[in-house]
Amino acid sequence: MWPISQALVWPKTTFIGLDIVPCQTDLSPLVECEKRARSTSEGMAHGEGMWEDLARRISWDRADL
């Protein structure tokens, strides 16, 4: 959860984490729920939602150093 909290503090920063185990939080379900919540009968609300922004700025690489 630390990259999420840090991405909220620094909104113009991209975070790339490195881990050997694929145990990171998958933000895609939150992005999809947020998109559904922001949709209206006229279409999607303008702009990017919070979870979509975070998912765009947080990524993970896997490696064993």
PDBQT receptor file of N, H, CA, C and O in Angstrom, charges set to zero:
ATOM      1  N   MET A   1       0.805  -1.197   0.000  1.00  0.00    +0.000 N 
ATOM      2  CA  MET A   1       0.000   0.000   0.000  1.00  0.00    +0.000 C 
ATOM      3  C   MET A   1       0.854   1.271   0.000  1.00  0.00    +0.000 C 
ATOM      4  O   MET A   1       0.335   2.356  -0.262  1.00  0.00    +0.000 OA
ATOM      5  N   TRP A   2       2.162   1.153   0.291  1.00  0.00    +0.000 N 
ATOM      6  H   TRP A   2       2.584   0.272   0.503  1.00  0.00    +0.000 HD
ATOM      7  CA  TRP A   2       2.981   2.362   0.357  1.00  0.00    +0.000 C 
ATOM      8  C   TRP A   2       3.011   3.135  -0.955  1.00  0.00    +0.000 C 
ATOM      9  O   TRP A   2       2.999   4.365  -0.906  1.00  0.00    +0.000 OA
ATOM     10  N   PRO A   3       3.051   2.485  -2.152  1.00  0.00    +0.000 N 
ATOM     11  CA  PRO A   3       3.087   3.315  -3.361  1.00  0.00    +0.000 C 
ATOM     12  C   PRO A   3       1.806   4.124  -3.551  1.00  0.00    +0.000 C 
ATOM     13  O   PRO A   3       1.846   5.225  -4.100  1.00  0.00    +0.000 OA
ATOM     14  N   ILE A   4       0.675   3.589  -3.102  1.00  0.00    +0.000 N 
ATOM     15  H   ILE A   4       0.643   2.695  -2.656  1.00  0.00    +0.000 HD
ATOM     16  CA  ILE A   4      -0.585   4.323  -3.217  1.00  0.00    +0.000 C 
ATOM     17  C   ILE A   4      -0.542   5.564  -2.337  1.00  0.00    +0.000 C 
ATOM     18  O   ILE A   4      -0.903   6.651  -2.786  1.00  0.00    +0.000 OA
ATOM     19  N   SER A   5      -0.107   5.417  -1.098  1.00  0.00    +0.000 N 
ATOM     20  H   SER A   5       0.186   4.534  -0.733  1.00  0.00    +0.000 HD
ATOM     21  CA  SER A   5      -0.049   6.566  -0.192  1.00  0.00    +0.000 C 
ATOM     22  C   SER A   5       0.956   7.599  -0.689  1.00  0.00    +0.000 C 
ATOM     23  O   SER A   5       0.710   8.800  -0.579  1.00  0.00    +0.000 OA
ATOM     24  N   GLN A   6       2.077   7.152  -1.232  1.00  0.00    +0.000 N 
ATOM     25  H   GLN A   6       2.277   6.176  -1.321  1.00  0.00    +0.000 HD
ATOM     26  CA  GLN A   6       3.068   8.092  -1.752  1.00  0.00    +0.000 C 
ATOM     27  C   GLN A   6       2.576   8.784  -3.021  1.00  0.00    +0.000 C 
ATOM     28  O   GLN A   6       2.841   9.970  -3.217  1.00  0.00    +0.000 OA
ATOM     29  N   ALA A   7       1.870   8.065  -3.880  1.00  0.00    +0.000 N 
ATOM     30  H   ALA A   7       1.655   7.101  -3.722  1.00  0.00    +0.000 HD
ATOM     31  CA  ALA A   7       1.330   8.666  -5.102  1.00  0.00    +0.000 C 
ATOM     32  C   ALA A   7       0.264   9.709  -4.774  1.00  0.00    +0.000 C 
ATOM     33  O   ALA A   7       0.096  10.671  -5.524  1.00  0.00    +0.000 OA
ATOM     34  N   LEU A   8      -0.450   9.537  -3.676  1.00  0.00    +0.000 N 
ATOM     35  H   LEU A   8      -0.314   8.756  -3.067  1.00  0.00    +0.000 HD
ATOM     36  CA  LEU A   8      -1.418  10.545  -3.247  1.00  0.00    +0.000 C 
ATOM     37  C   LEU A   8      -0.711  11.806  -2.748  1.00  0.00    +0.000 C 
ATOM     38  O   LEU A   8      -1.196  12.918  -2.959  1.00  0.00    +0.000 OA
ATOM     39  N   VAL A   9       0.425  11.633  -2.093  1.00  0.00    +0.000 N 
ATOM     40  H   VAL A   9       0.819  10.730  -1.921  1.00  0.00    +0.000 HD
ATOM     41  CA  VAL A   9       1.182  12.773  -1.574  1.00  0.00    +0.000 C 
ATOM     42  C   VAL A   9       1.859  13.536  -2.711  1.00  0.00    +0.000 C 
ATOM     43  O   VAL A   9       1.883  14.767  -2.701  1.00  0.00    +0.000 OA
ATOM     44  N   TRP A  10       2.413  12.815  -3.695  1.00  0.00    +0.000 N 
ATOM     45  H   TRP A  10       2.394  11.815  -3.704  1.00  0.00    +0.000 HD
ATOM     46  CA  TRP A  10       3.127  13.425  -4.810  1.00  0.00    +0.000 C 
ATOM     47  C   TRP A  10       2.377  13.145  -6.111  1.00  0.00    +0.000 C 
ATOM     48  O   TRP A  10       2.705  12.186  -6.811  1.00  0.00    +0.000 OA
ATOM     49  N   PRO A  11       1.370  13.967  -6.452  1.00  0.00    +0.000 N 
ATOM     50  CA  PRO A  11       0.475  13.679  -7.570  1.00  0.00    +0.000 C 
ATOM     51  C   PRO A  11       1.085  13.804  -8.967  1.00  0.00    +0.000 C 
ATOM     52  O   PRO A  11       0.437  13.426  -9.943  1.00  0.00    +0.000 OA
ATOM     53  N   LYS A  12       2.287  14.310  -9.093  1.00  0.00    +0.000 N 
ATOM     54  H   LYS A  12       2.814  14.617  -8.300  1.00  0.00    +0.000 HD
ATOM     55  CA  LYS A  12       2.907  14.431 -10.423  1.00  0.00    +0.000 C 
ATOM     56  C   LYS A  12       4.074  13.462 -10.599  1.00  0.00    +0.000 C 
ATOM     57  O   LYS A  12       4.891  13.630 -11.504  1.00  0.00    +0.000 OA
ATOM     58  N   THR A  13       4.152  12.454  -9.742  1.00  0.00    +0.000 N 
ATOM     59  H   THR A  13       3.488  12.317  -9.007  1.00  0.00    +0.000 HD
ATOM     60  CA  THR A  13       5.267  11.517  -9.742  1.00  0.00    +0.000 C 
ATOM     61  C   THR A  13       4.817  10.137 -10.208  1.00  0.00    +0.000 C 
ATOM     62  O   THR A  13       3.718   9.685  -9.887  1.00  0.00    +0.000 OA
ATOM     63  N   THR A  14       5.684   9.480 -10.968  1.00  0.00    +0.000 N 
ATOM     64  H   THR A  14       6.577   9.848 -11.228  1.00  0.00    +0.000 HD
ATOM     65  CA  THR A  14       5.455   8.099 -11.384  1.00  0.00    +0.000 C 
ATOM     66  C   THR A  14       6.281   7.187 -10.480  1.00  0.00    +0.000 C 
ATOM     67  O   THR A  14       7.445   7.473 -10.201  1.00  0.00    +0.000 OA
ATOM     68  N   PHE A  15       5.685   6.099 -10.029  1.00  0.00    +0.000 N 
ATOM     69  H   PHE A  15       4.740   5.866 -10.256  1.00  0.00    +0.000 HD
ATOM     70  CA  PHE A  15       6.355   5.160  -9.132  1.00  0.00    +0.000 C 
ATOM     71  C   PHE A  15       6.525   3.818  -9.827  1.00  0.00    +0.000 C 
ATOM     72  O   PHE A  15       5.564   3.257 -10.355  1.00  0.00    +0.000 OA
ATOM     73  N   ILE A  16       7.740   3.311  -9.826  1.00  0.00    +0.000 N 
ATOM     74  H   ILE A  16       8.520   3.766  -9.397  1.00  0.00    +0.000 HD
ATOM     75  CA  ILE A  16       8.028   1.985 -10.369  1.00  0.00    +0.000 C 
ATOM     76  C   ILE A  16       8.677   1.188  -9.252  1.00  0.00    +0.000 C 
ATOM     77  O   ILE A  16       9.797   1.483  -8.837  1.00  0.00    +0.000 OA
ATOM     78  N   GLY A  17       7.964   0.173  -8.767  1.00  0.00    +0.000 N 
ATOM     79  H   GLY A  17       7.054  -0.067  -9.104  1.00  0.00    +0.000 HD
ATOM     80  CA  GLY A  17       8.477  -0.662  -7.699  1.00  0.00    +0.000 C 
ATOM     81  C   GLY A  17       9.183  -1.883  -8.260  1.00  0.00    +0.000 C 
ATOM     82  O   GLY A  17       8.956  -2.274  -9.405  1.00  0.00    +0.000 OA
ATOM     83  N   LEU A  18      10.030  -2.474  -7.457  1.00  0.00    +0.000 N 
ATOM     84  H   LEU A  18      10.214  -2.157  -6.527  1.00  0.00    +0.000 HD
ATOM     85  CA  LEU A  18      10.755  -3.687  -7.843  1.00  0.00    +0.000 C 
ATOM     86  C   LEU A  18      10.562  -4.721  -6.750  1.00  0.00    +0.000 C 
ATOM     87  O   LEU A  18      10.809  -4.448  -5.576  1.00  0.00    +0.000 OA
ATOM     88  N   ASP A  19      10.123  -5.903  -7.138  1.00  0.00    +0.000 N 
ATOM     89  H   ASP A  19       9.922  -6.124  -8.092  1.00  0.00    +0.000 HD
ATOM     90  CA  ASP A  19       9.892  -6.968  -6.165  1.00  0.00    +0.000 C 
ATOM     91  C   ASP A  19      10.088  -8.300  -6.856  1.00  0.00    +0.000 C 
ATOM     92  O   ASP A  19       9.931  -8.403  -8.073  1.00  0.00    +0.000 OA
ATOM     93  N   ILE A  20      10.427  -9.306  -6.098  1.00  0.00    +0.000 N 
ATOM     94  H   ILE A  20      10.555  -9.223  -5.110  1.00  0.00    +0.000 HD
ATOM     95  CA  ILE A  20      10.582 -10.649  -6.652  1.00  0.00    +0.000 C 
ATOM     96  C   ILE A  20       9.255 -11.414  -6.641  1.00  0.00    +0.000 C 
ATOM     97  O   ILE A  20       9.038 -12.303  -7.463  1.00  0.00    +0.000 OA
ATOM     98  N   VAL A  21       8.372 -11.061  -5.703  1.00  0.00    +0.000 N 
ATOM     99  H   VAL A  21       8.549 -10.339  -5.035  1.00  0.00    +0.000 HD
ATOM    100  CA  VAL A  21       7.101 -11.758  -5.530  1.00  0.00    +0.000 C 
ATOM    101  C   VAL A  21       5.962 -10.898  -6.083  1.00  0.00    +0.000 C 
ATOM    102  O   VAL A  21       5.882  -9.712  -5.764  1.00  0.00    +0.000 OA
ATOM    103  N   PRO A  22       5.079 -11.476  -6.906  1.00  0.00    +0.000 N 
ATOM    104  CA  PRO A  22       3.951 -10.702  -7.453  1.00  0.00    +0.000 C 
ATOM    105  C   PRO A  22       2.800 -10.578  -6.448  1.00  0.00    +0.000 C 
ATOM    106  O   PRO A  22       1.757 -11.213  -6.609  1.00  0.00    +0.000 OA
ATOM    107  N   CYS A  23       2.997  -9.764  -5.420  1.00  0.00    +0.000 N 
ATOM    108  H   CYS A  23       3.844  -9.249  -5.290  1.00  0.00    +0.000 HD
ATOM    109  CA  CYS A  23       2.000  -9.660  -4.352  1.00  0.00    +0.000 C 
ATOM    110  C   CYS A  23       1.423  -8.246  -4.230  1.00  0.00    +0.000 C 
ATOM    111  O   CYS A  23       0.811  -7.918  -3.213  1.00  0.00    +0.000 OA
ATOM    112  N   GLN A  24       1.607  -7.417  -5.242  1.00  0.00    +0.000 N 
ATOM    113  H   GLN A  24       2.103  -7.683  -6.068  1.00  0.00    +0.000 HD
ATOM    114  CA  GLN A  24       1.181  -6.027  -5.171  1.00  0.00    +0.000 C 
ATOM    115  C   GLN A  24      -0.329  -5.906  -5.356  1.00  0.00    +0.000 C 
ATOM    116  O   GLN A  24      -0.977  -6.778  -5.935  1.00  0.00    +0.000 OA
ATOM    117  N   THR A  25      -0.860  -4.816  -4.853  1.00  0.00    +0.000 N 
ATOM    118  H   THR A  25      -0.333  -4.108  -4.383  1.00  0.00    +0.000 HD
ATOM    119  CA  THR A  25      -2.289  -4.533  -4.967  1.00  0.00    +0.000 C 
ATOM    120  C   THR A  25      -2.652  -4.286  -6.429  1.00  0.00    +0.000 C 
ATOM    121  O   THR A  25      -2.041  -3.446  -7.090  1.00  0.00    +0.000 OA
ATOM    122  N   ASP A  26      -3.641  -5.014  -6.932  1.00  0.00    +0.000 N 
ATOM    123  H   ASP A  26      -4.137  -5.696  -6.396  1.00  0.00    +0.000 HD
ATOM    124  CA  ASP A  26      -4.135  -4.826  -8.295  1.00  0.00    +0.000 C 
ATOM    125  C   ASP A  26      -5.161  -3.697  -8.274  1.00  0.00    +0.000 C 
ATOM    126  O   ASP A  26      -6.230  -3.836  -7.681  1.00  0.00    +0.000 OA
ATOM    127  N   LEU A  27      -4.839  -2.596  -8.914  1.00  0.00    +0.000 N 
ATOM    128  H   LEU A  27      -3.970  -2.483  -9.396  1.00  0.00    +0.000 HD
ATOM    129  CA  LEU A  27      -5.725  -1.432  -8.902  1.00  0.00    +0.000 C 
ATOM    130  C   LEU A  27      -6.807  -1.494  -9.974  1.00  0.00    +0.000 C 
ATOM    131  O   LEU A  27      -7.731  -0.680  -9.957  1.00  0.00    +0.000 OA
ATOM    132  N   SER A  28      -6.714  -2.435 -10.902  1.00  0.00    +0.000 N 
ATOM    133  H   SER A  28      -5.963  -3.095 -10.916  1.00  0.00    +0.000 HD
ATOM    134  CA  SER A  28      -7.676  -2.473 -12.012  1.00  0.00    +0.000 C 
ATOM    135  C   SER A  28      -9.131  -2.664 -11.563  1.00  0.00    +0.000 C 
ATOM    136  O   SER A  28     -10.007  -2.046 -12.167  1.00  0.00    +0.000 OA
ATOM    137  N   PRO A  29      -9.448  -3.478 -10.545  1.00  0.00    +0.000 N 
ATOM    138  CA  PRO A  29     -10.853  -3.551 -10.116  1.00  0.00    +0.000 C 
ATOM    139  C   PRO A  29     -11.375  -2.209  -9.573  1.00  0.00    +0.000 C 
ATOM    140  O   PRO A  29     -12.537  -1.862  -9.782  1.00  0.00    +0.000 OA
ATOM    141  N   LEU A  30     -10.515  -1.467  -8.883  1.00  0.00    +0.000 N 
ATOM    142  H   LEU A  30      -9.571  -1.749  -8.713  1.00  0.00    +0.000 HD
ATOM    143  CA  LEU A  30     -10.924  -0.157  -8.369  1.00  0.00    +0.000 C 
ATOM    144  C   LEU A  30     -11.137   0.832  -9.511  1.00  0.00    +0.000 C 
ATOM    145  O   LEU A  30     -12.052   1.654  -9.463  1.00  0.00    +0.000 OA
ATOM    146  N   VAL A  31     -10.289   0.751 -10.539  1.00  0.00    +0.000 N 
ATOM    147  H   VAL A  31      -9.546   0.083 -10.578  1.00  0.00    +0.000 HD
ATOM    148  CA  VAL A  31     -10.439   1.620 -11.710  1.00  0.00    +0.000 C 
ATOM    149  C   VAL A  31     -11.769   1.327 -12.403  1.00  0.00    +0.000 C 
ATOM    150  O   VAL A  31     -12.496   2.253 -12.761  1.00  0.00    +0.000 OA
ATOM    151  N   GLU A  32     -12.089   0.054 -12.594  1.00  0.00    +0.000 N 
ATOM    152  H   GLU A  32     -11.498  -0.698 -12.303  1.00  0.00    +0.000 HD
ATOM    153  CA  GLU A  32     -13.346  -0.314 -13.270  1.00  0.00    +0.000 C 
ATOM    154  C   GLU A  32     -14.570   0.118 -12.466  1.00  0.00    +0.000 C 
ATOM    155  O   GLU A  32     -15.538   0.624 -13.035  1.00  0.00    +0.000 OA
ATOM    156  N   CYS A  33     -14.535  -0.078 -11.148  1.00  0.00    +0.000 N 
ATOM    157  H   CYS A  33     -13.749  -0.489 -10.686  1.00  0.00    +0.000 HD
ATOM    158  CA  CYS A  33     -15.661   0.347 -10.302  1.00  0.00    +0.000 C 
ATOM    159  C   CYS A  33     -15.826   1.860 -10.341  1.00  0.00    +0.000 C 
ATOM    160  O   CYS A  33     -16.945   2.371 -10.401  1.00  0.00    +0.000 OA
ATOM    161  N   GLU A  34     -14.716   2.565 -10.306  1.00  0.00    +0.000 N 
ATOM    162  H   GLU A  34     -13.807   2.151 -10.257  1.00  0.00    +0.000 HD
ATOM    163  CA  GLU A  34     -14.779   4.024 -10.357  1.00  0.00    +0.000 C 
ATOM    164  C   GLU A  34     -15.345   4.496 -11.697  1.00  0.00    +0.000 C 
ATOM    165  O   GLU A  34     -16.138   5.437 -11.733  1.00  0.00    +0.000 OA
ATOM    166  N   LYS A  35     -14.949   3.860 -12.790  1.00  0.00    +0.000 N 
ATOM    167  H   LYS A  35     -14.304   3.096 -12.761  1.00  0.00    +0.000 HD
ATOM    168  CA  LYS A  35     -15.481   4.228 -14.101  1.00  0.00    +0.000 C 
ATOM    169  C   LYS A  35     -16.994   4.023 -14.146  1.00  0.00    +0.000 C 
ATOM    170  O   LYS A  35     -17.720   4.875 -14.658  1.00  0.00    +0.000 OA
ATOM    171  N   ARG A  36     -17.473   2.899 -13.614  1.00  0.00    +0.000 N 
ATOM    172  H   ARG A  36     -16.884   2.207 -13.198  1.00  0.00    +0.000 HD
ATOM    173  CA  ARG A  36     -18.914   2.653 -13.577  1.00  0.00    +0.000 C 
ATOM    174  C   ARG A  36     -19.631   3.678 -12.709  1.00  0.00    +0.000 C 
ATOM    175  O   ARG A  36     -20.720   4.136 -13.055  1.00  0.00    +0.000 OA
ATOM    176  N   ALA A  37     -19.029   4.035 -11.594  1.00  0.00    +0.000 N 
ATOM    177  H   ALA A  37     -18.145   3.663 -11.313  1.00  0.00    +0.000 HD
ATOM    178  CA  ALA A  37     -19.644   5.012 -10.692  1.00  0.00    +0.000 C 
ATOM    179  C   ALA A  37     -19.681   6.400 -11.306  1.00  0.00    +0.000 C 
ATOM    180  O   ALA A  37     -20.577   7.187 -10.998  1.00  0.00    +0.000 OA
ATOM    181  N   ARG A  38     -18.721   6.713 -12.170  1.00  0.00    +0.000 N 
ATOM    182  H   ARG A  38     -17.993   6.074 -12.419  1.00  0.00    +0.000 HD
ATOM    183  CA  ARG A  38     -18.661   8.039 -12.789  1.00  0.00    +0.000 C 
ATOM    184  C   ARG A  38     -19.468   8.122 -14.076  1.00  0.00    +0.000 C 
ATOM    185  O   ARG A  38     -19.607   9.206 -14.642  1.00  0.00    +0.000 OA
ATOM    186  N   SER A  39     -19.998   7.007 -14.547  1.00  0.00    +0.000 N 
ATOM    187  H   SER A  39     -19.885   6.126 -14.087  1.00  0.00    +0.000 HD
ATOM    188  CA  SER A  39     -20.758   7.047 -15.790  1.00  0.00    +0.000 C 
ATOM    189  C   SER A  39     -22.187   7.511 -15.520  1.00  0.00    +0.000 C 
ATOM    190  O   SER A  39     -22.755   7.271 -14.454  1.00  0.00    +0.000 OA
ATOM    191  N   THR A  40     -22.739   8.177 -16.512  1.00  0.00    +0.000 N 
ATOM    192  H   THR A  40     -22.278   8.372 -17.378  1.00  0.00    +0.000 HD
ATOM    193  CA  THR A  40     -24.103   8.675 -16.413  1.00  0.00    +0.000 C 
ATOM    194  C   THR A  40     -24.852   8.256 -17.676  1.00  0.00    +0.000 C 
ATOM    195  O   THR A  40     -24.268   7.640 -18.567  1.00  0.00    +0.000 OA
ATOM    196  N   SER A  41     -26.118   8.582 -17.755  1.00  0.00    +0.000 N 
ATOM    197  H   SER A  41     -26.593   9.083 -17.031  1.00  0.00    +0.000 HD
ATOM    198  CA  SER A  41     -26.883   8.250 -18.959  1.00  0.00    +0.000 C 
ATOM    199  C   SER A  41     -26.371   9.020 -20.171  1.00  0.00    +0.000 C 
ATOM    200  O   SER A  41     -26.583   8.595 -21.307  1.00  0.00    +0.000 OA
ATOM    201  N   GLU A  42     -25.698  10.152 -19.943  1.00  0.00    +0.000 N 
ATOM    202  H   GLU A  42     -25.526  10.498 -19.020  1.00  0.00    +0.000 HD
ATOM    203  CA  GLU A  42     -25.126  10.941 -21.044  1.00  0.00    +0.000 C 
ATOM    204  C   GLU A  42     -23.711  10.500 -21.396  1.00  0.00    +0.000 C 
ATOM    205  O   GLU A  42     -23.144  10.998 -22.369  1.00  0.00    +0.000 OA
ATOM    206  N   GLY A  43     -23.136   9.600 -20.647  1.00  0.00    +0.000 N 
ATOM    207  H   GLY A  43     -23.596   9.196 -19.856  1.00  0.00    +0.000 HD
ATOM    208  CA  GLY A  43     -21.771   9.144 -20.920  1.00  0.00    +0.000 C 
ATOM    209  C   GLY A  43     -20.900   9.234 -19.684  1.00  0.00    +0.000 C 
ATOM    210  O   GLY A  43     -21.400   9.288 -18.560  1.00  0.00    +0.000 OA
ATOM    211  N   MET A  44     -19.595   9.250 -19.897  1.00  0.00    +0.000 N 
ATOM    212  H   MET A  44     -19.189   9.206 -20.810  1.00  0.00    +0.000 HD
ATOM    213  CA  MET A  44     -18.627   9.264 -18.808  1.00  0.00    +0.000 C 
ATOM    214  C   MET A  44     -18.378  10.695 -18.328  1.00  0.00    +0.000 C 
ATOM    215  O   MET A  44     -18.362  11.630 -19.127  1.00  0.00    +0.000 OA
ATOM    216  N   ALA A  45     -18.186  10.855 -17.028  1.00  0.00    +0.000 N 
ATOM    217  H   ALA A  45     -18.199  10.094 -16.379  1.00  0.00    +0.000 HD
ATOM    218  CA  ALA A  45     -17.819  12.161 -16.474  1.00  0.00    +0.000 C 
ATOM    219  C   ALA A  45     -16.455  12.564 -17.036  1.00  0.00    +0.000 C 
ATOM    220  O   ALA A  45     -15.601  11.708 -17.271  1.00  0.00    +0.000 OA
ATOM    221  N   HIS A  46     -16.257  13.831 -17.246  1.00  0.00    +0.000 N 
ATOM    222  H   HIS A  46     -16.951  14.526 -17.056  1.00  0.00    +0.000 HD
ATOM    223  CA  HIS A  46     -15.008  14.323 -17.816  1.00  0.00    +0.000 C 
ATOM    224  C   HIS A  46     -13.862  14.180 -16.828  1.00  0.00    +0.000 C 
ATOM    225  O   HIS A  46     -14.061  14.234 -15.614  1.00  0.00    +0.000 OA
ATOM    226  N   GLY A  47     -12.671  13.997 -17.359  1.00  0.00    +0.000 N 
ATOM    227  H   GLY A  47     -12.511  13.952 -18.345  1.00  0.00    +0.000 HD
ATOM    228  CA  GLY A  47     -11.487  13.913 -16.521  1.00  0.00    +0.000 C 
ATOM    229  C   GLY A  47     -11.177  12.493 -16.092  1.00  0.00    +0.000 C 
ATOM    230  O   GLY A  47     -11.895  11.547 -16.417  1.00  0.00    +0.000 OA
ATOM    231  N   GLU A  48     -10.106  12.377 -15.367  1.00  0.00    +0.000 N 
ATOM    232  H   GLU A  48      -9.523  13.145 -15.104  1.00  0.00    +0.000 HD
ATOM    233  CA  GLU A  48      -9.607  11.084 -14.909  1.00  0.00    +0.000 C 
ATOM    234  C   GLU A  48      -9.954  10.913 -13.433  1.00  0.00    +0.000 C 
ATOM    235  O   GLU A  48      -9.812  11.851 -12.649  1.00  0.00    +0.000 OA
ATOM    236  N   GLY A  49     -10.403   9.734 -13.057  1.00  0.00    +0.000 N 
ATOM    237  H   GLY A  49     -10.518   8.972 -13.694  1.00  0.00    +0.000 HD
ATOM    238  CA  GLY A  49     -10.709   9.468 -11.662  1.00  0.00    +0.000 C 
ATOM    239  C   GLY A  49      -9.452   9.220 -10.846  1.00  0.00    +0.000 C 
ATOM    240  O   GLY A  49      -8.373   9.019 -11.404  1.00  0.00    +0.000 OA
ATOM    241  N   MET A  50      -9.587   9.235  -9.536  1.00  0.00    +0.000 N 
ATOM    242  H   MET A  50     -10.463   9.399  -9.083  1.00  0.00    +0.000 HD
ATOM    243  CA  MET A  50      -8.448   9.057  -8.645  1.00  0.00    +0.000 C 
ATOM    244  C   MET A  50      -7.752   7.719  -8.856  1.00  0.00    +0.000 C 
ATOM    245  O   MET A  50      -6.527   7.672  -8.971  1.00  0.00    +0.000 OA
ATOM    246  N   TRP A  51      -8.517   6.628  -8.909  1.00  0.00    +0.000 N 
ATOM    247  H   TRP A  51      -9.512   6.666  -8.815  1.00  0.00    +0.000 HD
ATOM    248  CA  TRP A  51      -7.900   5.305  -9.048  1.00  0.00    +0.000 C 
ATOM    249  C   TRP A  51      -7.277   5.119 -10.426  1.00  0.00    +0.000 C 
ATOM    250  O   TRP A  51      -6.247   4.459 -10.562  1.00  0.00    +0.000 OA
ATOM    251  N   GLU A  52      -7.895   5.694 -11.438  1.00  0.00    +0.000 N 
ATOM    252  H   GLU A  52      -8.732   6.231 -11.327  1.00  0.00    +0.000 HD
ATOM    253  CA  GLU A  52      -7.321   5.618 -12.784  1.00  0.00    +0.000 C 
ATOM    254  C   GLU A  52      -5.977   6.357 -12.830  1.00  0.00    +0.000 C 
ATOM    255  O   GLU A  52      -5.017   5.879 -13.434  1.00  0.00    +0.000 OA
ATOM    256  N   ASP A  53      -5.922   7.509 -12.193  1.00  0.00    +0.000 N 
ATOM    257  H   ASP A  53      -6.702   7.897 -11.702  1.00  0.00    +0.000 HD
ATOM    258  CA  ASP A  53      -4.677   8.277 -12.118  1.00  0.00    +0.000 C 
ATOM    259  C   ASP A  53      -3.598   7.479 -11.393  1.00  0.00    +0.000 C 
ATOM    260  O   ASP A  53      -2.463   7.398 -11.863  1.00  0.00    +0.000 OA
ATOM    261  N   LEU A  54      -3.947   6.892 -10.257  1.00  0.00    +0.000 N 
ATOM    262  H   LEU A  54      -4.869   6.958  -9.876  1.00  0.00    +0.000 HD
ATOM    263  CA  LEU A  54      -2.962   6.117  -9.496  1.00  0.00    +0.000 C 
ATOM    264  C   LEU A  54      -2.486   4.896 -10.275  1.00  0.00    +0.000 C 
ATOM    265  O   LEU A  54      -1.291   4.599 -10.290  1.00  0.00    +0.000 OA
ATOM    266  N   ALA A  55      -3.397   4.195 -10.915  1.00  0.00    +0.000 N 
ATOM    267  H   ALA A  55      -4.367   4.437 -10.904  1.00  0.00    +0.000 HD
ATOM    268  CA  ALA A  55      -3.020   3.002 -11.689  1.00  0.00    +0.000 C 
ATOM    269  C   ALA A  55      -2.111   3.376 -12.856  1.00  0.00    +0.000 C 
ATOM    270  O   ALA A  55      -1.244   2.590 -13.236  1.00  0.00    +0.000 OA
ATOM    271  N   ARG A  56      -2.295   4.551 -13.421  1.00  0.00    +0.000 N 
ATOM    272  H   ARG A  56      -2.999   5.190 -13.112  1.00  0.00    +0.000 HD
ATOM    273  CA  ARG A  56      -1.454   5.008 -14.528  1.00  0.00    +0.000 C 
ATOM    274  C   ARG A  56      -0.044   5.346 -14.043  1.00  0.00    +0.000 C 
ATOM    275  O   ARG A  56       0.922   5.188 -14.788  1.00  0.00    +0.000 OA
ATOM    276  N   ARG A  57       0.075   5.810 -12.804  1.00  0.00    +0.000 N 
ATOM    277  H   ARG A  57      -0.710   5.939 -12.199  1.00  0.00    +0.000 HD
ATOM    278  CA  ARG A  57       1.365   6.279 -12.287  1.00  0.00    +0.000 C 
ATOM    279  C   ARG A  57       2.137   5.259 -11.456  1.00  0.00    +0.000 C 
ATOM    280  O   ARG A  57       3.300   5.493 -11.128  1.00  0.00    +0.000 OA
ATOM    281  N   ILE A  58       1.510   4.125 -11.107  1.00  0.00    +0.000 N 
ATOM    282  H   ILE A  58       0.565   3.935 -11.373  1.00  0.00    +0.000 HD
ATOM    283  CA  ILE A  58       2.169   3.112 -10.290  1.00  0.00    +0.000 C 
ATOM    284  C   ILE A  58       2.321   1.840 -11.110  1.00  0.00    +0.000 C 
ATOM    285  O   ILE A  58       1.345   1.325 -11.655  1.00  0.00    +0.000 OA
ATOM    286  N   SER A  59       3.541   1.336 -11.197  1.00  0.00    +0.000 N 
ATOM    287  H   SER A  59       4.335   1.754 -10.754  1.00  0.00    +0.000 HD
ATOM    288  CA  SER A  59       3.771   0.068 -11.890  1.00  0.00    +0.000 C 
ATOM    289  C   SER A  59       4.830  -0.726 -11.128  1.00  0.00    +0.000 C 
ATOM    290  O   SER A  59       5.551  -0.193 -10.285  1.00  0.00    +0.000 OA
ATOM    291  N   TRP A  60       4.900  -2.010 -11.451  1.00  0.00    +0.000 N 
ATOM    292  H   TRP A  60       4.314  -2.443 -12.136  1.00  0.00    +0.000 HD
ATOM    293  CA  TRP A  60       5.827  -2.903 -10.764  1.00  0.00    +0.000 C 
ATOM    294  C   TRP A  60       6.628  -3.702 -11.778  1.00  0.00    +0.000 C 
ATOM    295  O   TRP A  60       6.090  -4.184 -12.775  1.00  0.00    +0.000 OA
ATOM    296  N   ASP A  61       7.915  -3.834 -11.511  1.00  0.00    +0.000 N 
ATOM    297  H   ASP A  61       8.352  -3.442 -10.701  1.00  0.00    +0.000 HD
ATOM    298  CA  ASP A  61       8.782  -4.751 -12.244  1.00  0.00    +0.000 C 
ATOM    299  C   ASP A  61       9.139  -5.878 -11.286  1.00  0.00    +0.000 C 
ATOM    300  O   ASP A  61       9.191  -5.687 -10.071  1.00  0.00    +0.000 OA
ATOM    301  N   ARG A  62       9.382  -7.038 -11.845  1.00  0.00    +0.000 N 
ATOM    302  H   ARG A  62       9.340  -7.193 -12.832  1.00  0.00    +0.000 HD
ATOM    303  CA  ARG A  62       9.770  -8.182 -11.017  1.00  0.00    +0.000 C 
ATOM    304  C   ARG A  62      11.176  -8.614 -11.407  1.00  0.00    +0.000 C 
ATOM    305  O   ARG A  62      11.495  -8.776 -12.585  1.00  0.00    +0.000 OA
ATOM    306  N   ALA A  63      12.003  -8.797 -10.391  1.00  0.00    +0.000 N 
ATOM    307  H   ALA A  63      11.744  -8.666  -9.434  1.00  0.00    +0.000 HD
ATOM    308  CA  ALA A  63      13.382  -9.224 -10.639  1.00  0.00    +0.000 C 
ATOM    309  C   ALA A  63      13.947  -9.843  -9.372  1.00  0.00    +0.000 C 
ATOM    310  O   ALA A  63      13.465  -9.597  -8.266  1.00  0.00    +0.000 OA
ATOM    311  N   ASP A  64      14.967 -10.642  -9.556  1.00  0.00    +0.000 N 
ATOM    312  H   ASP A  64      15.359 -10.843 -10.454  1.00  0.00    +0.000 HD
ATOM    313  CA  ASP A  64      15.703 -11.252  -8.442  1.00  0.00    +0.000 C 
ATOM    314  C   ASP A  64      17.150 -10.800  -8.579  1.00  0.00    +0.000 C 
ATOM    315  O   ASP A  64      17.899 -11.296  -9.421  1.00  0.00    +0.000 OA
ATOM    316  N   LEU A  65      17.516  -9.864  -7.747  1.00  0.00    +0.000 N 
ATOM    317  H   LEU A  65      16.908  -9.461  -7.063  1.00  0.00    +0.000 HD
ATOM    318  CA  LEU A  65      18.886  -9.343  -7.800  1.00  0.00    +0.000 C 
ATOM    319  C   LEU A  65      19.795 -10.251  -6.993  1.00  0.00    +0.000 C 
ATOM    320  O   LEU A  65      20.997  -9.999  -6.902  1.00  0.00    +0.000 OA
TER     321      LEU A  65
